[in-house]
Amino acid sequence: MVRVEPQTVDLESWPALAPPQGVGGHAAGLVAQSLRQSARELGLRIDYPDSSAAGDYDAPARVVLRDPEHFWARLAGGGVVGLGESFMAGEWTTPDLVTAVAVLAPWVASNSDCAHPGERAYGREGRARVTGGRRRGGPVEVEDSVPGPLVSLYADETMSTSGAVFASGARTRVRLDDGTDVVHLESPAQPPHRADLGDGQRRAVDSLLTLAGVGEGSRVLVATPGWGELPMRAAERGAHVRTMTSSTERLSALGARFAHAGLDDDISLFLGAPSESAGAADAVIACEPGAAAGMAGHAEVFGVADRVLTSGGAMVLHTVVAPSRPVPALVELAAWESRYVSEAGPAPAWRDLEEAFARSARLTLRGRVEMTAHHAETVRLWSQTFAHRGRDAAALGFDAVYRRMWVFHLAAAEAGLRNGWTESLQILATASDAEQHH
């Protein structure tokens, strides 16, 4: 039996983790009975504090329950949100959180005895009923709100927070009936190591810049600068770069990084939103524009590209989408994410982006690079790095509950990428004169 030490939760900081209602109730009992009966079929082993267990000893997924009654009550009352909160509260653990989430989240999302807050919030199609990420009376937020100190605990030296592209992995290219090109990056031949992450992130950025045709003299609008790697590498190619952030913390960090690299004269940085940028551009590039606002963030970048791109200019996005309509597990995990990480909601479906291109006044979709396996490896390496830096996280003020929250977030992201719930894409579109479009 795995020993799980008691966890302390500061309920003033984390009121949602107070002992759940319904402990020992009928609904919780039904959930407990149902999961125990399904364990073998799911490939799940459940270990209890009294040394009893359900499921096969060598099952692929294993969960260790410290507080079974609270665990069942949270699933009954909160569904997948309760699953994540129970992990944050230290009521269960597992030697492989990605596999556990991949098994438990779909089961909880489909079980009638568990609550389904994601479906209530986003509907069966996973489309948000309200637009997230919009300031009251202001523009849509197209950049994430993850603080720099937290990023430094799991990312590499580039501070990039989107998927890397590792050196190995075959490329296949096909042209679809609609004329768009699809390049698929196979999984790396060997699992990459943490030391490979920085080069992988630079390779991903270079892929974006090459897709956009960025070179000497290009006028580039970087709609989401992240923590600086993308605008810096564009400037190093000789481009004239404009970028912006709505965060004063990020503005200061970016300015210092650009100056340290000797690129502050080559990159124009301002405090504001992409919609406030002026002047023509040969390329508009954005990484994860839906991180805080979902499809609204993508639409914001589409609108900017429609307005500023010269004829023949390129819009390139690096984004995560659902290949079809979001599966129930993704919708329910988004409900947990909206409470603790981002209010964006489920990843937009690929068809949502296709419809956005069809509505665009000037943009035509040209193709995409599919790099999902590489993004999954990226998140795996982030999780490894974060696990090794627990003491650093504590020293920076991230308490044990916050750290477990972030561990669950990373595991959910990796589970989605590995199980086909989400895909990671680099997307190319070009702009025409409005009267020539379509």
C-alpha positions as CSV (number, residue, x, y, z in Angstrom):
1,M,0.0,0.0,0.0
2,V,1.2,3.5,-0.8
3,R,1.3,5.7,2.3
4,V,-0.3,9.1,1.7
5,E,0.6,11.7,4.2
6,P,-2.2,14.0,5.4
7,Q,-2.3,17.4,3.6
8,T,-3.1,20.7,5.2
9,V,-5.4,23.1,3.3
10,D,-5.6,26.8,4.3
11,L,-9.4,27.3,3.8
12,E,-9.1,31.0,4.0
13,S,-7.0,30.9,0.8
14,W,-8.9,27.9,-0.7
15,P,-12.5,28.1,0.5
16,A,-13.8,25.8,-2.3
17,L,-11.7,23.0,-0.8
18,A,-13.7,22.9,2.4
19,P,-15.0,19.5,3.3
20,P,-17.7,18.6,0.7
21,Q,-21.4,18.3,1.3
22,G,-23.0,14.9,0.8
23,V,-20.3,12.9,2.6
24,G,-21.7,9.4,3.1
25,G,-24.8,10.4,1.2
26,H,-26.7,8.3,-1.4
27,A,-25.3,10.0,-4.5
28,A,-21.7,9.6,-3.2
29,G,-22.4,6.0,-2.5
30,L,-23.7,5.4,-6.0
31,V,-20.5,6.9,-7.5
32,A,-18.3,4.8,-5.2
33,Q,-20.1,1.6,-6.1
34,S,-20.1,2.4,-9.8
35,L,-16.4,3.2,-10.1
36,R,-15.4,0.1,-8.1
37,Q,-17.5,-2.0,-10.4
38,S,-16.0,-0.3,-13.5
39,A,-12.4,-0.4,-12.3
40,R,-11.3,-3.6,-14.1
41,E,-13.0,-2.6,-17.3
42,L,-11.3,0.9,-17.2
43,G,-7.9,-0.6,-16.5
44,L,-7.9,1.2,-13.1
45,R,-6.7,0.1,-9.7
46,I,-8.1,1.8,-6.6
47,D,-6.2,1.5,-3.3
48,Y,-8.0,2.3,-0.1
49,P,-6.5,3.4,3.3
50,D,-7.4,0.0,4.9
51,S,-5.2,-1.8,2.4
52,S,-8.1,-3.1,0.3
53,A,-8.3,-2.5,-3.4
54,A,-10.5,-2.6,-6.5
55,G,-9.3,-3.5,-10.0
56,D,-6.4,-5.5,-11.2
57,Y,-3.0,-5.3,-9.4
58,D,-1.2,-4.4,-12.6
59,A,-3.8,-2.0,-14.1
60,P,-2.4,0.7,-16.3
61,A,-3.9,3.5,-14.1
62,R,-3.7,3.6,-10.3
63,V,-5.2,5.9,-7.7
64,V,-4.5,5.9,-4.0
65,L,-7.3,7.2,-1.9
66,R,-6.4,9.0,1.4
67,D,-10.0,10.2,2.1
68,P,-12.4,8.1,0.1
69,E,-15.6,9.6,1.6
70,H,-14.5,13.1,0.6
71,F,-13.4,11.8,-2.9
72,W,-16.7,10.2,-3.6
73,A,-18.7,13.2,-2.4
74,R,-16.7,15.7,-4.5
75,L,-17.3,13.5,-7.6
76,A,-21.0,13.4,-6.9
77,G,-21.3,17.1,-6.2
78,G,-18.7,18.5,-8.5
79,G,-17.9,16.0,-11.2
80,V,-14.5,16.6,-12.9
81,V,-14.2,19.9,-11.0
82,G,-14.5,17.8,-7.8
83,L,-11.9,15.4,-9.2
84,G,-9.4,18.2,-9.5
85,E,-10.3,19.8,-6.2
86,S,-10.0,16.5,-4.4
87,F,-6.5,16.2,-5.9
88,M,-5.7,19.7,-4.8
89,A,-6.9,18.9,-1.3
90,G,-4.6,15.9,-1.1
91,E,-7.5,13.4,-0.9
92,W,-6.0,11.1,-3.6
93,T,-2.8,10.6,-5.4
94,T,-1.4,8.5,-8.2
95,P,2.0,7.4,-9.6
96,D,0.9,8.6,-13.1
97,L,-1.4,11.6,-13.0
98,V,-1.7,11.9,-16.8
99,T,-3.0,8.3,-17.1
100,A,-5.2,8.7,-14.1
101,V,-6.8,11.9,-15.6
102,A,-7.2,10.1,-19.0
103,V,-9.1,7.3,-17.3
104,L,-11.1,9.2,-14.7
105,A,-12.1,12.4,-16.5
106,P,-14.1,10.6,-19.3
107,W,-15.7,8.2,-16.8
108,V,-16.8,11.0,-14.5
109,A,-18.0,13.1,-17.4
110,S,-20.2,10.3,-18.7
111,N,-21.5,9.1,-15.3
112,S,-25.0,10.1,-14.5
113,D,-24.5,10.1,-10.8
114,C,-21.7,12.8,-11.1
115,A,-22.3,16.5,-11.5
116,H,-21.5,18.0,-14.9
117,P,-20.7,21.7,-14.4
118,G,-18.9,21.9,-17.7
119,E,-22.0,20.9,-19.6
120,R,-24.0,23.5,-17.6
121,A,-21.5,26.2,-18.4
122,Y,-20.7,25.4,-22.0
123,G,-23.4,23.1,-23.3
124,R,-23.0,19.8,-25.0
125,E,-21.1,21.3,-27.9
126,G,-18.5,22.9,-25.5
127,R,-19.2,26.4,-26.8
128,A,-19.1,29.1,-24.1
129,R,-22.4,30.9,-23.5
130,V,-20.6,34.0,-22.4
131,T,-17.4,35.4,-23.8
132,G,-14.4,35.0,-21.5
133,G,-11.3,37.1,-21.3
134,R,-12.9,40.4,-22.0
135,R,-12.4,43.4,-19.7
136,R,-15.4,45.4,-18.9
137,G,-15.7,47.8,-21.8
138,G,-12.2,46.8,-23.0
139,P,-10.6,44.6,-25.6
140,V,-10.4,40.8,-25.5
141,E,-7.4,39.4,-23.6
142,V,-5.3,37.4,-26.1
143,E,-2.4,36.5,-23.8
144,D,-2.4,34.2,-20.8
145,S,-2.2,35.5,-17.2
146,V,0.3,33.1,-15.9
147,P,2.8,35.0,-13.7
148,G,6.4,35.1,-14.8
149,P,7.7,33.5,-11.5
150,L,5.4,30.5,-12.1
151,V,6.5,30.1,-15.8
152,S,10.1,30.1,-14.6
153,L,9.5,27.1,-12.5
154,Y,8.6,24.8,-15.4
155,A,9.7,26.4,-18.7
156,D,13.2,26.5,-20.2
157,E,15.4,29.5,-20.6
158,T,13.2,30.8,-23.5
159,M,10.2,31.1,-21.1
160,S,8.0,29.8,-24.0
161,T,4.7,28.4,-23.0
162,S,3.5,26.8,-26.2
163,G,4.5,23.5,-27.8
164,A,8.1,22.9,-28.8
165,V,9.3,21.1,-31.9
166,F,12.0,18.5,-31.2
167,A,14.7,17.5,-33.7
168,S,13.5,14.0,-34.5
169,G,10.2,12.9,-36.0
170,A,9.3,12.4,-39.6
171,R,7.3,14.9,-41.6
172,T,4.5,14.0,-44.0
173,R,2.8,16.4,-46.3
174,V,-0.6,16.1,-48.0
175,R,-2.8,18.5,-50.0
176,L,-6.5,18.4,-49.1
177,D,-9.3,18.7,-51.6
178,D,-9.9,22.3,-50.6
179,G,-6.3,23.1,-51.6
180,T,-4.9,23.5,-48.1
181,D,-1.6,21.8,-47.1
182,V,-1.3,19.7,-44.0
183,V,2.2,18.9,-42.6
184,H,2.1,16.2,-39.9
185,L,5.1,15.9,-37.5
186,E,5.4,12.4,-36.2
187,S,6.4,11.7,-32.6
188,P,10.1,12.2,-31.8
189,A,12.0,9.0,-32.4
190,Q,13.3,9.1,-28.9
191,P,11.6,10.8,-25.9
192,P,13.3,14.2,-25.5
193,H,15.0,15.3,-22.3
194,R,14.7,18.5,-20.3
195,A,17.9,19.7,-21.8
196,D,16.3,19.5,-25.3
197,L,13.4,21.9,-24.4
198,G,15.1,25.2,-25.2
199,D,16.2,24.1,-28.6
200,G,12.8,22.7,-29.2
201,Q,11.1,26.0,-28.4
202,R,13.5,27.9,-30.6
203,R,12.7,25.5,-33.4
204,A,9.0,26.0,-32.9
205,V,9.4,29.8,-33.1
206,D,11.5,29.5,-36.2
207,S,8.8,27.4,-37.8
208,L,6.3,30.1,-37.2
209,L,8.5,32.8,-38.6
210,T,9.3,30.7,-41.7
211,L,5.6,30.0,-42.3
212,A,5.0,33.8,-42.1
213,G,7.9,34.5,-44.5
214,V,9.6,36.7,-42.0
215,G,13.0,38.0,-43.2
216,E,15.1,41.1,-43.6
217,G,12.9,44.2,-43.6
218,S,9.6,42.4,-42.9
219,R,7.1,44.4,-40.9
220,V,5.9,42.0,-38.2
221,L,3.1,42.4,-35.6
222,V,3.5,39.9,-32.8
223,A,0.1,39.8,-31.3
224,T,1.1,37.7,-28.3
225,P,4.8,38.1,-27.3
226,G,4.8,35.6,-24.5
227,W,7.9,36.3,-22.5
228,G,9.8,37.5,-25.6
229,E,11.3,34.7,-27.6
230,L,9.1,35.1,-30.6
231,P,9.6,38.9,-31.1
232,M,13.3,38.5,-30.4
233,R,13.9,35.8,-33.0
234,A,11.9,37.9,-35.5
235,A,14.1,40.9,-34.9
236,E,17.2,38.7,-35.2
237,R,16.1,37.9,-38.8
238,G,16.2,41.6,-39.5
239,A,12.4,42.2,-39.2
240,H,10.9,45.4,-37.9
241,V,8.8,44.1,-35.0
242,R,5.9,45.6,-33.1
243,T,4.4,43.9,-30.1
244,M,2.4,44.7,-27.0
245,T,1.1,43.4,-23.7
246,S,-1.7,44.4,-21.4
247,S,0.4,43.5,-18.3
248,T,2.7,46.0,-16.7
249,E,4.7,43.1,-15.1
250,R,5.2,41.6,-18.6
251,L,6.0,45.0,-20.1
252,S,8.8,45.5,-17.7
253,A,10.2,42.0,-18.1
254,L,10.0,42.2,-21.9
255,G,11.7,45.6,-22.0
256,A,14.5,44.3,-19.8
257,R,15.0,41.2,-21.9
258,F,15.0,43.1,-25.2
259,A,17.5,45.6,-23.9
260,H,19.8,42.8,-22.5
261,A,19.8,41.2,-26.0
262,G,20.5,44.5,-27.7
263,L,17.3,44.4,-29.6
264,D,15.3,47.2,-27.9
265,D,15.9,49.4,-31.0
266,D,14.5,46.7,-33.3
267,I,11.4,45.9,-31.3
268,S,8.6,48.4,-30.7
269,L,6.9,47.5,-27.4
270,F,3.8,49.2,-26.0
271,L,1.3,48.6,-23.3
272,G,-2.1,47.8,-24.8
273,A,-4.0,45.3,-26.9
274,P,-3.3,44.1,-30.5
275,S,-6.5,45.9,-31.6
276,E,-4.8,49.2,-30.6
277,S,-1.9,48.7,-33.0
278,A,-1.6,51.0,-36.0
279,G,0.3,50.8,-39.3
280,A,0.6,48.1,-42.0
281,A,2.2,44.7,-41.4
282,D,3.6,42.0,-43.7
283,A,2.9,39.3,-41.0
284,V,0.8,38.9,-37.9
285,I,1.9,36.2,-35.6
286,A,0.2,34.9,-32.4
287,C,0.8,32.1,-30.0
288,E,-2.1,30.7,-28.0
289,P,-4.4,33.6,-28.6
290,G,-7.2,31.7,-26.9
291,A,-5.4,31.0,-23.7
292,A,-7.5,33.5,-21.7
293,A,-10.5,34.1,-24.1
294,G,-11.0,30.9,-26.2
295,M,-12.5,31.6,-29.6
296,A,-12.9,35.3,-28.7
297,G,-9.1,35.6,-28.6
298,H,-8.7,34.0,-32.0
299,A,-11.4,36.3,-33.4
300,E,-9.5,39.3,-32.0
301,V,-6.4,38.3,-33.9
302,F,-8.4,37.6,-37.1
303,G,-9.8,41.1,-36.9
304,V,-6.4,42.7,-36.4
305,A,-4.9,40.7,-39.3
306,D,-7.9,41.7,-41.6
307,R,-7.1,45.3,-40.8
308,V,-3.3,45.6,-40.9
309,L,-2.0,43.0,-43.3
310,T,-0.8,44.1,-46.6
311,S,-2.1,42.2,-49.7
312,G,-0.2,38.9,-49.7
313,G,0.7,39.2,-46.1
314,A,0.6,36.2,-43.7
315,M,-1.2,35.5,-40.5
316,V,0.3,32.6,-38.5
317,L,-1.2,31.1,-35.3
318,H,0.1,28.5,-32.9
319,T,-2.9,27.2,-31.1
320,V,-4.6,24.2,-29.5
321,V,-8.0,23.1,-30.9
322,A,-10.4,20.2,-30.5
323,P,-10.3,18.1,-33.7
324,S,-14.1,17.9,-33.7
325,R,-16.6,19.1,-31.1
326,P,-15.0,18.9,-27.7
327,V,-15.4,15.6,-26.0
328,P,-17.2,15.6,-22.6
329,A,-14.0,15.1,-20.6
330,L,-12.5,18.2,-22.2
331,V,-15.6,20.2,-21.5
332,E,-15.6,19.2,-17.9
333,L,-11.9,19.7,-17.4
334,A,-12.5,23.2,-18.8
335,A,-14.9,23.9,-16.0
336,W,-12.2,23.1,-13.5
337,E,-9.7,25.2,-15.5
338,S,-12.1,28.2,-15.6
339,R,-12.2,28.1,-11.8
340,Y,-8.5,27.9,-11.2
341,V,-6.4,28.7,-14.3
342,S,-8.3,30.5,-17.1
343,E,-11.9,31.4,-17.9
344,A,-11.4,30.6,-21.7
345,G,-13.5,27.4,-21.7
346,P,-12.9,24.3,-23.8
347,A,-10.5,24.6,-26.7
348,P,-12.3,25.8,-29.8
349,A,-13.2,23.1,-32.4
350,W,-11.2,23.2,-35.6
351,R,-14.5,23.8,-37.5
352,D,-14.9,27.0,-35.4
353,L,-11.6,28.3,-37.0
354,E,-12.7,27.2,-40.4
355,E,-15.9,29.1,-40.0
356,A,-13.9,32.2,-38.9
357,F,-11.8,32.0,-42.1
358,A,-15.0,31.7,-44.1
359,R,-16.4,34.9,-42.5
360,S,-13.1,36.8,-42.8
361,A,-13.1,39.8,-45.2
362,R,-9.6,39.0,-46.4
363,L,-8.0,35.9,-44.9
364,T,-7.7,32.6,-46.8
365,L,-6.6,29.4,-45.0
366,R,-3.5,27.9,-46.7
367,G,-2.5,25.1,-44.4
368,R,-1.4,23.8,-41.0
369,V,1.4,22.0,-39.3
370,E,0.2,19.3,-36.9
371,M,2.6,19.0,-34.0
372,T,0.5,17.4,-31.2
373,A,2.9,14.7,-30.2
374,H,5.7,17.2,-29.8
375,H,3.4,19.5,-27.7
376,A,2.6,16.5,-25.5
377,E,6.3,15.8,-24.9
378,T,6.7,19.5,-24.1
379,V,4.1,19.3,-21.3
380,R,5.7,16.1,-20.0
381,L,9.0,18.0,-19.7
382,W,7.3,20.9,-18.0
383,S,5.8,18.6,-15.5
384,Q,9.2,17.0,-14.8
385,T,10.8,20.4,-14.3
386,F,8.1,21.6,-12.0
387,A,8.3,18.5,-9.9
388,H,12.0,19.0,-9.4
389,R,11.5,22.6,-8.4
390,G,9.0,22.2,-5.5
391,R,11.2,23.9,-3.0
392,D,11.8,26.9,-5.3
393,A,8.0,27.1,-5.8
394,A,7.4,27.1,-2.0
395,A,10.1,29.8,-1.6
396,L,8.3,32.0,-4.2
397,G,5.1,31.7,-2.2
398,F,3.2,29.0,-4.1
399,D,1.7,26.9,-1.4
400,A,1.2,23.1,-1.5
401,V,-2.3,23.4,-2.8
402,Y,-1.3,25.8,-5.6
403,R,1.5,23.4,-6.6
404,R,-0.9,20.5,-6.7
405,M,-3.3,22.7,-8.8
406,W,-0.6,23.4,-11.3
407,V,0.4,19.7,-11.4
408,F,-3.2,18.8,-12.2
409,H,-3.4,21.5,-14.9
410,L,-0.3,20.2,-16.7
411,A,-1.5,16.6,-16.4
412,A,-4.9,17.5,-17.9
413,A,-3.2,19.3,-20.8
414,E,-0.9,16.4,-21.5
415,A,-3.8,13.9,-21.3
416,G,-5.8,15.9,-23.8
417,L,-3.0,16.0,-26.3
418,R,-2.1,12.3,-25.9
419,N,-5.7,11.0,-26.1
420,G,-7.0,13.0,-29.1
421,W,-9.1,15.4,-27.2
422,T,-7.0,18.3,-28.4
423,E,-4.5,19.0,-31.2
424,S,-1.6,21.5,-31.4
425,L,-1.4,23.3,-34.7
426,Q,0.6,26.0,-36.5
427,I,-1.8,27.6,-39.0
428,L,-1.0,29.7,-42.0
429,A,-3.4,32.1,-43.8
430,T,-2.8,34.9,-46.3
431,A,-4.5,38.2,-46.9
432,S,-5.8,39.4,-50.2
433,D,-7.5,42.6,-51.2
434,A,-11.1,42.5,-49.9
435,E,-12.6,42.5,-53.3
436,Q,-10.5,39.5,-54.3
437,H,-11.2,37.4,-51.3
438,H,-12.9,34.0,-52.0
